[in-house]
Amino acid sequence: MSDVARLLFGRRARLRWIHLILGGALAMPYVLVGSVVLGPAIGADDVFGSLPLQLGSFGLGLPLAAVTSLFPLTRPLESAAVRWLCGVDADRLAPGPARTRGEKGRTAAWFTLHLGFGGIIAGMSLALPPFAVTLILLPVLAAVRGDLLGLPGVLDQAWALALAPVAGAVSLVALAGCAAGCGALLARWAPLLLGPTPRERLAAAEARAADLAVRNRLARELHDSVGHALSAVTLQASAARRVLDSDPGFVREALAAIEDTTRRTVGELDAVLGVLREGDAPGTAAAPTLAADLDGLLRRTRAGGQRVSAALDADPEALPPLLSREAYRIVQEGLSNALKHAGERAAVEVRITVTDGDLEITVENPVTGPAPSRTGGGHGLRGIADRARLLGGTATAGPTPARTWRLYARLPMTRPPMRGPA
C-alpha cells in the first residue's frame, strides 16, 4: 500500500505533476488562438461555454504549438525541465538546440505531447478537486443546511449521500493516477524524443576524449615536476643532515638547491593549475625546456650527492620548442628514477646526442634498490613512453647485462602528426 501511495503522491510523482501543469500553462496561448479561429468559423460567440468547443480549440492549438517548437531554445529548455522535474538523467538528453530535420521533428513531437498531456491534466486538476471536495462534504452540508445547494435530486437518497464521500475520494485518487501515468509516459519517451542523435553522441565522445587527454597530460606534468622535486629535496635534505657538522659548505649548497627546487616546482605547479582554471591558453606560463633548464636540473640533482655526468652532443637551442620541453621532462624523470633507486652518491650518466636526424636521450645508473616498474604502480615510465609516442618516437627502460638500469628515448627532430595511445 505504501508503494502505491509513493507512486501516486511521492516526490517524483509531485514533480512530474508540476511538469504537466507547466505544459498546460504553455498550452493556454495556443488554446486561445484556437478559440479565435474556431469561434468565427462555426458562428459561436462563447467558445469557452461549451466543453466540446473547448476541446476543439485545444485540438486546433496543438499543431500551432508543434510549429513554434522549431524555436532553437525549445529543446534545451524542455531538456532542462525533464531533467529536473521528471528525473531523467542528463546524459540521456541533448543539451543543445535541434539542428537537423530529424531532431526538429522529434522536438516538435515531444513539445506537442507535453502540451497535450499537460493541458488535459491541468484541466482535470482545476475541475476535479472542487467537485471531489463537494462530494466528500455533501453529507455534512445536507445535515447542516437541509438542502443540496441545487445538486441533482438523486443525491437526496440516503445511499447516495453515503457513497458521495467515497466517490469524491476515488475522484482524487483517479486524478493522481492519471497524472502519475502521464508523467511516467513522458519520462519514458523523453530520451527517445529529446535524447542525443548518433552525431551528437559522437561529438560528446570526442569532447570527453579531448578533455581526458588534457587531464592526462596535466597529470603527467604534475607527476614529473612534483615527483622529481620531492625525490630531489628528500635526498638533498638527507645528505645535508648527515654532514651538518663536518661539511658546512656542502650543507649550504644543498639548502640552496632545496630552495631553488621548491621555488621552481611551485612555479610549475602554479602554471599547471592555471591551465586547469583558465583553459589551455598559450602563454599561461613558460614550461621548462632542455635549452633553458637542463643545467639547473643537473645542478640541483648533484646537490643531493648524486654524481651526475652529462654528455651533450646536440645544440639545445636548435631544438623545436615542443621537442625541447618533452626531452627535458624525459631527462627529469630519468634522474628522478635514479634518485629513488640508484642509492646515495651513485654515478648517473646522461647522454643527449643527435643521430640520423633523431634526438637520442639515455639515462643510465646502477641499481642498488628496487628497480622501477615498467607497467606497475609508477606512472613515470608510462608517461615517458606516452611522450615519445606522441612525438613519433620510442622509449624503452630496463636492466642491462652490466647490472645497470637504462632509460633510452629516440625522438624525431621534425615533428610528425600527433598520434594517440596505441
N, C-alpha and C positions, 0 to 999 in steps of 0.2 A: 504493500500500500504506500509505503514511504517513497518507493521508487517511482510510482505513478505520480504522486504529488510533486516530487522533484522534477519529473519530466514536464509536468504542466505548469508548475509555478516556481521552479528553481531559478537560479540567477541566469543561467544560459537562456532559459525559455523567456524570461522577462526582457533580456537584452534583444533577443530576436523579435519579440513583440514590438519593442521600441523601433527596431529596424523596419518592421512592417508599417508602423504608424507613420514613420518618416516617408515611406513610399506613398502612403495615402495622402500625406500633405503635399508631396511633389505632384501627385496626380490631380489635385484640385484645379490648378490653372487650365489644364487640358480639358477637364470636365466642363469648366465654364466656357471654353472655346467651343466645345462640342454642343453645349446647350444653345449658344448663339447661332450655330449652324442649323441645329435640328428644329428649334422653335419656329423660325420663319418658314422652314421647308414644309412643315405639316400644319402650319397655321395655329400653333399653340401659343397662348400668352404666358402661361405659367408652367414651364417645363419641370421645375422642382416640386410642383404639387402632385406629381404622378410618379410612382416608383418605376413603371416601365420607361417613361421618358428620361428619368434619371439614369437608368441603366443604358438607354440608348445614347445619351450624352457621354457617358463613361466609355462606351464602346467606340464612339467616334474620336474621343480624345487619345486613345491608346496609339493609333497609327501616327498621330502627330508627335507623341512622345518618342516613338521609335525614330522619327526623322531628326528630332532635336538631340537625340543621344549621340549623333555624329560629332557633336562639340568635343574638342580634344580632351578637355578635363573630365569628361564623363567617366571614363574607365578608371583613372586614378582615384577620383572621389568615391566611386562605387566600391572599388577595391579596398580603400581605407575603411569605409563603413562596414563592409563584410568582415574585414579582419578584426575590428574592434567589437562589433555587435553580434556577429554570427559565429565567432570562434573558429574561423578558418585560418590555417597557418599562412603566414606571409609568403613563404616560398612557393605556395600553390597558386598565388595570384600575381598578375602582371602589374607592376607599379607604374608603367609608363602609358602614354596615350596610345590608342589604336591607330595603326598606320596603314595596314593592308586592308583590302576589301573584306577578307575573311574575318579579321579582327574586328572591323567595324560592324559587320553583320552579327557576330556573336555578342558584341556590346549592346547593339540595338535589341537583340532578343532578351538579354538579361534585363535591360532597363524596362522593357515592356512587361516582363514577368514581375519585376519588383513593384512597379506602379500598379499592375493589375491585382496581384495578391494583396499589396498594401492598401489599395482602395477598398477592396472587399472587407478586409479585416478591420480597417479604420471605420468603415460604415457600421459594421457589426458592433464594434467597441463603443460607438456612440449610441446605438439604438438598443442593444440588448440589456446593458446594466440597469437603466431606469425601469425597463419593463420587468426584469427579474426581481428587482427590489420591490416593486409594486406587488408582484405575486407573493413574495415572501411575507410582506407586511399586510396582505389582504385580510387574513382572519382578525388581526388586531384592529384594522380600520373599520371592518364591518361591525365589530363588537362595540367600538367607541362611538361611531357616527350613526350606525343603524342603516346606512346605505352604502352602495358600492361605487360612488363617485361617477356614475354614468357608464360603468362597465357592463358588459353583456349580462342579460338576466340569468343565463345558465349558471353564473357564479353564485346565485342565491342559494343553490343547493348545498347542503351540508358536506357532501362528499367532495364537491368542487372546492369549497373553502379549505377542506382538509388537505387536498392534493396541491393546492396553489403554491405553498412554500416549497414543496418538493420540485414542482415544475420550474420555479424560479431558480432554485439551486442547480438543477440539471442544465438550465439555460446558460448559467455562468460557467459551469464545467465544460459544456459544449463549446462555448466561445474560447475558453482556454485551450481546448483540444484542437480547434481549428487553427488558432494562432500558432500553437506548437507544431502542428503538422505542416503548415505553410512555411514556417521558419526553418524546419528541418529540410524541406524540399529545396528551398533557396540555398541553404548551406551546402547541400549536396550538389546542386547544379552550378554553384559559383565557380569552382575550379574548372569546370568544363567550358563555361562561357566567359569568365574573366581571367582564366589561367593563361600563362605564357605559351606562345606558339613555339614550335621547334627552333625557329630563327631566334626568338628571344632567349630560349634556354641556352642555345649555343653562345649567344653574346654574353649571357650571365656567366657561363662556364669559363669563357675566355677572360672575363674580368676577374673572376675568382683566381684563375691560374696566374694572371699578371700580378694580382695582389699577393698571392702566395710566393711568387718568385721574388718580389720586393722584400717580403718578410724574411725569406730565407737568406737573401743577400745581406740584409741588415743584421740578422742573427750571426752570420758568418763574420761580418765586420766586428761585431761586439766580441765574439769568441776570440778572434785573432788578436784584437787590440788589448782587451781587458785580460784575457788569459795569459798572454805573454807578459803583460805588465805585472800581474800578480806573481807569476813564476820568477821574474827577474827581481822584483822587490824582495820577495821571500829569501832568495839566495843571497842577495846583496846584504840584507839585514843580518842573516845568519853568519855570513863571513865577517861582517863588521863586529858583531858581538864577540866572536872568538878571539879577535886580535885587538880588542878595545884598548888594552893596557900596553900591548907590545908594539903596535904599529899605528899610531895616531894618524899618520899621513894616509894610510890606506882607508882608515875609518872615515876621514873627511871626504875622500874620493867616493867611497861607497854611499855616504849620506847625500852628497851632491848628485850622484847618479839616481838615487831613490827619488830625490826632489824633482829632478828632470823627468824621470819616467812617469811619475804620478801626474805632473803638470801636463805633459803631452797626452797622457791617457785620458785625463779629464777633458781636454780639448777635443779629442777624437770622440769621446762619449757624447759630448755636447753636440758635435756635428751629426752623429747618428740620430740622436734624439730630436734634433732639429728637422731631419728628414722625416721622422715619424710624425712630427707635429705639423709640418708645413708642406709635405709632399716632396717628391724628388726634384727639387728645383735646382738648376745649375747655379753654382756659386754659393751654395749654402755654407760650405766650409771646404778648405783645401785638404784633401786626403794625402797621407804620406806617400812619397814616391821613392823609387830606388835612387834617383838622381839627387834628391834633396835630403833624404833622411837615412840613407844606409850608414853613413859614418857615425851618426848619433846612435843608431841601433847597435852597431858593433861596440861603440864606446860604453854604452850602458850595460851591455852584456858582459864585457870584460871587467867592469867594476864589481861584479859579483864574484870574481875569482875564476871565471871560465877563461881558458886560454884559447882565444878565437883567432884563427889565421884566415885572412881573406885574400883570394887571388881574383882580381878583376881584369879580365881580358875583353872588355867591352866599354863603350862610352855611354854611361847612363843618360847623358844629356841628349844623345841621339835617339833614344828610345821613344816610341809613341807614348803619350801620357797614360793611356789605359794599360799598356803593357808594363810601363814603369811602376804603376800603382800595384798591379796584381803581382808582379815579381817581388816587390817589397813585402807584400803580405806572405808570399811563399817563403822567403828567407826568414821573415819574422817567426812563422810557425815552425820552421825547421830549428831555429835557435831555441824556441820555446820548448820543443820536444827534447832538445839536448839538455836544457836546464833541468828538466824534470827527470830524465832517465840516464844521463851520462855520468852523474856524480860530480862531486866538487873538484874543481881545478882540472877537469878533463879537457883534452885537446879537441877542439871542434874546428873542422876545416870547411870553409865556404869558398866555392868556386863559381864564378859567373863568367861565361865565355859565349862567343858567337861562333856557331859552326853551320856552314851551308845555309846561311840566312835565318837560322833559328837561334833563339836565346836559350842557353842551357844553364840550369841552376842545379848545383849539387851541394848538399849539406851532409857531412859525414862526421860521425862521432863514435867512440867506443861505447858499448852498452855494459853498464855495471848494475843496472836495476831492471825492473820490468820493462820489456820493450813496448813501444807504443802499439796500439791496436790498429789493424788495418780497417776493420769494419765494425768494431765493437762500440763501447760507450763513448769513446773520444770522437769529437766532431772535427778536429783539426785536419787529419789526413783526408777525410772525405771532402772537407772544404777545399783543400789543395787540389784534389782531383777534379772537383767541380770548376774551380777557377781555370785550370789548364784546359779542360774540355770546352768551356765556353769561349776560350781564345783559340780553339782549334788545335791545341797541343795535347800532350800526355804528361802524366805524372805517376811515378812509382815510388814505393817506400818499402824497405825490408832489410833483413840482415844480410851481411856479405860473408864470404868464406873467411875473411880476415877478422871476424868477430867484431865487426862494426855495424852500425846502423846507417844506411844511406838513403837520403831523400834526393830523388832526381826528377827534374821537370824540364821538359823541352817545349818551348813556346815559339810559334812563328813570329817573325818580326813584322810581317804585314798582316793586318787583322782580317781574318776570313769572316764570312757571315756567321752570326751568333747561332749556336746550336743549343738546344735544350738538353736536359739529362737523358742519358741513354736508357 
